Amino acid sequence: MDFKTNVIFVKMNVQDQPDAIHKYGITGWPTFLFIKKGKVQTELVGGKLAEATLRDWIQLLMPKEEENEQ
C-alpha cells in the first residue's frame, strides 16, 4: 500500500502549539492521532508502539478503493 499518496504525516511540537493539547485532549507523548475527513478516528499514546501497529491503523483508516471512485 502506498502511503505517500494517501496519508499525510505531521510532526508537531505541542510546546510550540499549546492549543493543540486542549483541542485534541493530548495527555501523553508521543501521541499519534488518526484524523480522517477532519475527525479524530482514534489515537495511540506512548512510545513503545510497534511499527506494524501504526501501519495496521493507517491501512484500516485509509479509504477503500470504492470510496476513492465516488
Secondary structure, DSSP 8 states (H G I E B T S, - for coil): ---TTT-------TTT-HHHHHHHT--SSSEEEEEETTEEEEEEESS---HHHHHHHHHHHS--HHHHH-
